[in-house]
Amino acid sequence: MDNYKGKLFEKIGVGSTEEEMLEIESSFVYDEFEEVWESDKGVFIEMDAETNNVRWISIYIPELDTENFEKADW
C-alpha cells in the first residue's frame, strides 16, 4: 500500500530500505522460500524487487487462530 503512512516499531514504513529495517530491528531473518523478512515478533516484511525497499508489512496476531476471532471475542 504505497500511501500507507503507519510505522512499524514507530520507525519502519513503506519505502524504508533493507538496511534501515535491519538497523532498527535486528530480529528479522530472510526466508528464502517465502521471499520475505520475518521476525519472531510476528512480523513479515516483503521488499519491492526493483528498489529493495519495504513494500508490504504484515503482522500476525495469535488470536487469528482462535475460534472466537470472527466474533471479536478475544
N, C-alpha and C positions, 0 to 999 in steps of 0.2 A: 504494500500500500504506500505508494510514493508520497502521499500527502499526510500520512500519519506522523504526528509530532511528539508522541509519547516517548519516554526514555526508560529503558530497562536499567535497573540499578541507578536510576537518575542520570545516566551518562551515555548509554549505548542506544543509538537510534538508527532508523533507516538512513543509510548513507555513511554510517561510521565505517572506517576501514578495519580490516582484519587485525592490523597492528594495534589500533586503538582499543578494539574489543578485547584482545588478549591482555593488554596492559591494564585495563580496568578490571577484568575478571579472568583470572588465570586458571579457573576450573574447567574452561572449555577444552574439549578434545575433539579432533576431527574424526567423524565416522565416514570412512571411505565408501562403504556400501550405500548408506543413505545420502551421502554427499551433503552432510550438514555438520555444523559445530554443535555439540551438545554438552550440557553441564549437568552434574549430579544434583543441581538445584532445580531440575525440571524445566530447563530452558533449551530450546532448539533454535539455531540461527542458520538461515540459508543465505549464502552470498550470491550476488549477481556475478555470473560467469564472465562478463565482459569487464566490469570495473573492479571486481573483488571487494565490493562494499556490501554492507548489510542490506539485504533485500526483504527478508521476512523474519519476524521474531514470533515464535510460538512458545506458549507457556503451558506446561502440563500441570493440572491440579488433580490430586488423588481422588477428589470427590467425583470425578468423571466416571470412575469405576464402581460407584455405588448405585444400588437400585433406586435410591431416592433422589438422584441427581435431577431428573426431569421435573420433580416436584419442588425443587429448591429446598429440600428438607435436609440440610447439612450445615 
